[in-house]
Amino acid sequence: MNDVRIDKWLWAARFYKTRSLAREMVDGGKVHIDGQRVKPSKAVRIGQMLQVRQGHDLRDIQVLALSEKRGNAEQAALLYTETEQSIARRETLSAERRAAAITDPSPDHRPNKKERRDMRRFRDHQT
């Protein structure tokens, strides 16, 4: 086996839960091979660099092996390796998101009439 479709490989490597979801992500431009946007039928080869977006995370990975069959997590982990820069970037962004969530709590109640008047007075006084 010299090459495998990118959507099949992403599904086999457990980046996406279904093959149709992997195809949608490739079509949506969330996956790049060697910096180029690709179609789901594009062939992946050993040694190529992929950029895969999963939610907020962007992973830079190198293809180590090919597979068309989905196996368990240990087998999937043998198909690729993530670069050190990618891991560091993901950890940094994750920490920033956690910090932002802690410092920006949503209000625990709706302002009552007095609080709304105070906010309006404050807002009007600022201008």
Backbone as a ProteinNet text record, in pm:
[ID]
protein_1_A
[PRIMARY]
MNDVRIDKWLWAARFYKTRSLAREMVDGGKVHIDGQRVKPSKAVRIGQMLQVRQGHDLRDIQVLALSEKRGNAEQAALLYTETEQSIARRETLSAERRAAAITDPSPDHRPNKKERRDMRRFRDHQT
[TERTIARY]
84.8	0	89.7	84.9	168.3	97.6	-34.6	-109.1	-252.2	-312.6	-448.8	-519.1	-648.6	-726.8	-716.7	-710.7	-694.5	-812.5	-934.1	-1048.7	-1045	-1004.4	-992.1	-881.8	-769.5	-656.9	-691.9	-756.5	-795.7	-893.5	-982.7	-1076.4	-1002.7	-911.1	-835.2	-743.9	-690.4	-601.4	-679.5	-812.5	-902.1	-899.8	-878.5	-891.2	-1038.1	-1119	-1261.4	-1336.8	-1456.3	-1531.3	-1586.6	-1626.5	-1679.7	-1604.2	-1611.5	-1543.7	-1614.2	-1745.3	-1817.4	-1782.3	-1760	-1717.4	-1576.4	-1489.8	-1354.3	-1362.6	-1450.9	-1467.4	-1516	-1612	-1662.9	-1553.2	-1468.5	-1359.9	-1259.1	-1229.2	-1136.5	-1199.5	-1326.2	-1396.6	-1404.8	-1418.2	-1430	-1298.4	-1187.6	-1057.8	-990.9	-1034.1	-975.6	-851.1	-821.6	-706.8	-621.8	-490.2	-395.9	-283.7	-238.8	-123.7	-10.2	100.4	217.9	179.3	88.7	48.9	-55.3	-103.3	-200.8	-336.8	-442.3	-577.1	-602.5	-670.3	-687.1	-832.9	-860.5	-991.1	-987.9	-1103.7	-1106.2	-1041.2	-1034.5	-975.9	-823.7	-764.4	-619	-548.7	-443.7	-369.7	-267.9	-259.9	-161.7	-49	74.3	191	273.5	350.1	435.7	535.3	552.5	646.2	584.1	460.5	396.9	357	355	313.7	168.6	88.2	-52.1	-79.8	-171	-224.7	-371.9	-410.5	-547.1	-605.7	-718.8	-787.4	-898.1	-896.6	-1001.2	-1052.5	-1167.4	-1221	-1129.7	-1077.5	-986.6	-841.5	-812.9	-674.4	-632.5	-508	-446.9	-327.7	-330.2	-222.4	-136.7	-5	89.6	140.2	110.7	149.1	224	305.5	377	324.6	297.3	244.2	358.2	342	443	404	274.8	226.6	90.2	49.3	-78.5	-172.1	-301.2	-401.4	-536	-612.2	-748.1	-848.5	-800.3	-888.4	-872.4	-984.4	-984.5	-958.4	-853.5	-821.1	-840.6	-778.1	-789.8	-696.5	-700.4	-625.2	-474.5	-426.9	-283	-235.2	-315.7	-279	-284.2	-383.1	-396.9	-279.5	-229.7	-117.7	10.3	20	139.3	137.8	26.6	15.4	76.1	95.7	143.4	221.8	293	356.9	331	307.9	281.8	411.8	433.6	557	558.1	678.9	694.3	635	652.6	598.7	445.4	385.9	241.6	188.6	254.5	213.5	224.4	336.2	356.6	251.9	221.7	122.1	-15.9	-53.7	-183.9	-194.4	-87	-88.2	-98.9	-27.4	-32.8	-172.3	-230.8	-365	-469.3	-451.8	-544.6	-538.5	-417	-400.8	-463.1	-446.7	-505.5	-658.1	-716.8	-862.3	-913.8	-841	-881.2	-873.6	-767.3	-752.1	-862.3	-896.4	-1001.8	-1136.5	-1160.9	-1287.3	-1296.4	-1184.3	-1183.7	-1202.4	-1135.9	-1141.3	-1266.6	-1341.8	-1459.9	-1584.1	-1623.6	-1742	-1868.8	-1964.8	-2092.2	-2168.3	-2254.5	-2327.6	-2417.4	-2429.7	-2509.1	-2656.8	-2691.2	-2831.1	-2857.3	-2984	-3023.8	-3030	-2977.9	-2980.3	-3123.4	-3141.8	-3274.3	-3287.5	-3400	-3427.6	-3324.7	-3285.2	-3187.2	-3051.3	-3009.6	-2880.9	-2881.7	-2994.3	-3003.9	-2993.6	-3057.2	-3047.6	-2903.9	-2837.8	-2697.9	-2608.8	-2630.8	-2550.6	-2576.6	-2702.8	-2737.5	-2674	-2679.2	-2618.6	-2467	-2405.4	-2260.5	-2224.5	-2301	-2275.7	-2295	-2401.7	-2428.8	-2326.5	-2278.2	-2179.6	-2042.3	-2014.1	-1884	-1870	-1977.5	-1968.2	-1970.6
-117.3	0	124	200.9	319.7	447.5	448.7	568.4	531.8	621.9	604.2	738.3	734.1	857.7	929.3	1062.4	1141.1	1121.9	1113.1	1095.1	959.4	854.5	721.9	720.7	785.3	784.9	861.5	977.2	1055	977.4	902.4	819.9	704.5	639.5	527.6	574.3	696.6	750.7	812.2	803.7	848.2	999.1	1077.3	1222	1261.6	1187.6	1213.1	1082.9	1092.6	974.3	893.8	963.2	893.4	937.1	853.1	887.1	1003.5	1010.4	1122.1	1254	1252	1372.3	1412	1313.7	1342.1	1405.3	1352.5	1408.7	1552.7	1582.4	1718.7	1814.1	1769.4	1854.5	1884.2	1784.8	1806.8	1902.6	1880.4	1970.9	2112.2	2125.3	2256.2	2328.9	2269.8	2336.2	2322.9	2228.1	2209.4	2121.1	2061.3	1971.2	2016.6	2027.2	2063.3	1960.3	1929	1841.3	1926.2	1927.7	2007.4	2152	2207.3	2347.2	2375.1	2273.7	2293.2	2236.4	2311.4	2261.3	2147.7	2042.8	1924.2	1880.6	1784	1721.6	1587.8	1531.5	1405.4	1288.1	1293.4	1182.9	1192.5	1299.7	1317.1	1204.3	1153.2	1041.6	1093.2	1024.1	1054	953.7	1000.6	912.4	925.8	826.3	827.5	942.2	1016.1	1127.3	1262.9	1267.8	1396.5	1464	1597.5	1677.7	1720.6	1702.7	1741.3	1847	1936.1	2029.1	1995.2	1956.8	1913.7	2003.6	2066.5	2150.4	2067.9	2066.8	1999.4	2099.1	2157.1	2258.5	2379.7	2412.4	2526	2487.7	2359.3	2313	2291	2329.2	2303.1	2212.9	2094.8	1996.7	1986.8	1989.3	1962.5	1821.8	1732.9	1593.1	1542.2	1439.6	1373.4	1231.6	1187.5	1053.7	952.7	854.6	750.3	619.3	591.3	466.3	490.8	398.3	410.3	298.9	330.9	230.8	275.4	179.8	206.6	154.5	77.8	17.3	87.8	109.8	176.1	71.3	92.2	1.1	69.1	13	73.9	195.2	264.6	389	365.2	251.2	222.8	206.1	139.3	123.1	256.8	339.3	470.1	560.8	552.4	637.6	604.8	485.8	446.7	500.8	556.1	605.3	743.5	818.8	957	998.8	1112.4	1177.6	1327.2	1390	1533.8	1607.2	1720.5	1795.4	1858.8	1882.9	1944.4	2085.8	2162.8	2298	2295.3	2198.2	2185.7	2153.4	2064	2027.1	2148	2220.3	2338.7	2445.5	2467.1	2567.6	2530.6	2403.7	2359	2375.9	2342.7	2356.6	2502.9	2590.3	2733.3	2789.2	2757.8	2807.3	2750.6	2626.2	2565.3	2635.9	2666.9	2738.5	2878.2	2944.8	3077.4	3071	2967.5	2953	2926.5	2843.8	2817.8	2945	3024.7	3149.3	3248	3256	3347.9	3306.5	3179.7	3132.5	3162.6	3159.4	3186.4	3334.6	3419.9	3563.2	3630.1	3562	3622	3538.7	3533.9	3454.2	3524.7	3447.5	3507.1	3544.2	3644.7	3684.3	3570.6	3561.6	3453.2	3488.9	3614.2	3654.3	3769.5	3791.6	3904.2	4028.4	4141.8	4263.1	4304.6	4346.7	4395.7	4542.9	4603.3	4738.7	4839.5	4828.4	4920.4	4903.5	4780	4755.5	4805.6	4789.4	4842.4	4994.1	5060.7	5207.4	5248.9	5178.3	5210.4	5192.8	5085.4	5062.6	5171.3	5209.4	5314.6	5447.7	5478.8	5601.1	5599.4	5487.8	5473.7	5490.8	5425.6	5430.8	5572.4	5640.9	5777.4	5875.1	5852.5	5941.1	5927.8	5813.6	5789.2	5870.3	5898.9	5969.7	6118.2
0	0	0	-108.2	-121.9	-81.7	-95.8	-59.7	-20.5	56.1	106.7	95	69.6	65.2	199.3	195.6	317.9	413.4	361.6	451.4	520.8	449.6	511	616	585.6	679.4	807.4	793.4	911.6	999.1	936.7	1011.3	1079.4	1008	1064.3	1177.5	1167.2	1269.7	1385.4	1380.6	1487.7	1512.8	1407.8	1421.9	1420	1343.3	1335.1	1354.9	1412.9	1454.1	1336.3	1230.1	1113	988.5	886.6	762.7	693.4	705.3	643.5	712.1	842.4	913	868.5	849.1	798.7	659.4	575.4	441	447.6	538.1	553.1	599.5	689.6	739.3	628.8	546.4	434.9	335.2	302	209.4	264.7	395.8	459.2	477	434	442.4	577.9	660.2	793	790	674.3	661.5	543.8	566.7	461.1	455.8	335.7	317.3	262.2	332.8	293.4	263.4	344.4	331.5	225.4	154.5	47.6	88.1	58.5	81	-17.5	26.9	-57.1	-61.7	-148.3	-159.5	-86.2	-51.5	23.4	-50.1	-180.8	-256	-268.8	-217.5	-224.2	-150.3	-208.1	-148.8	-47.8	64.3	168.7	154.8	171.8	163.5	290.7	319.2	437.3	426.5	535.9	540.7	515.8	469	442.7	573.4	570.4	685.9	665.3	767.8	763.9	869.6	838.5	937.7	952.8	1074.1	1101	1208.7	1178.8	1276.9	1339.9	1475	1551.9	1654.7	1628.2	1718.5	1722.3	1841.9	1856.6	1828.1	1823.2	1812	1667.6	1638	1508.8	1533.4	1473.5	1494.2	1368.9	1386.2	1278.4	1300	1205.5	1223	1101	1123.3	1016	1005.1	882.2	857.9	869.5	958.9	978.6	912.4	904.1	844.8	782.6	697.1	628.3	672.7	676.1	709.7	656.3	603.6	560.4	661.5	758.7	857.9	990.9	1057.7	1187.6	1294.8	1371.8	1480.6	1614.2	1716	1848	1859.1	1970.7	1988.8	1981.3	2032.3	2027.9	1883.9	1801.1	1660.3	1587.4	1619.6	1555	1590.1	1712.6	1754.4	1678.9	1623.8	1547.9	1405.3	1361.8	1224.7	1204.1	1312.1	1298.2	1421.4	1407.1	1520.4	1509.6	1623.7	1626.6	1657.1	1591.8	1612.3	1751.4	1802.7	1935.5	1938.8	1831.2	1825.5	1831.7	1765.9	1765.3	1904.5	1974.1	2109.7	2202.4	2193.5	2278	2248.5	2120.7	2081	2134.7	2123.7	2173.9	2325.1	2397.1	2542.9	2584.6	2515.3	2545.2	2521.3	2406.6	2375.7	2471.6	2510.9	2606.5	2741.3	2785.5	2911.5	2904	2790.4	2772.3	2774.9	2712.2	2713.6	2854.6	2930	3068.3	3151.7	3132.7	3208	3171.2	3045.9	3002.5	3060.4	3072	3127.1	3276.2	3344.8	3488.9	3516	3438.4	3464.3	3409	3325.5	3264.4	3295.9	3423	3454.9	3409.6	3372.4	3334.6	3461.5	3454.3	3574.2	3622.6	3754.1	3810.6	3825.5	3794.5	3802.9	3706.4	3679.7	3596.4	3683.5	3634.8	3716.8	3750.9	3875.4	3914.5	3873.4	3906	3860.2	3910.7	4036.6	4092.7	4023.5	4001.7	3936.4	3791.8	3722.9	3586.4	3585.5	3680.7	3690.7	3718.5	3809.1	3840.6	3717.5	3643.1	3522	3419.1	3402.6	3307	3347.7	3477.4	3528.2	3504.1	3530.4	3510.1	3362.3	3276.1	3131.9	3078.3	3121.5	3074.9	3129.8	3246.6	3310.2	3241.2	3183.3	3118.9	2990.4	2921.7	2792.1	2806.3
[MASK]
+++++++++++++++++++++++++++++++++++++++++++++++++++++++++++++++++++++++++++++++++++++++++++++++++++++++++++++++++++++++++++++++

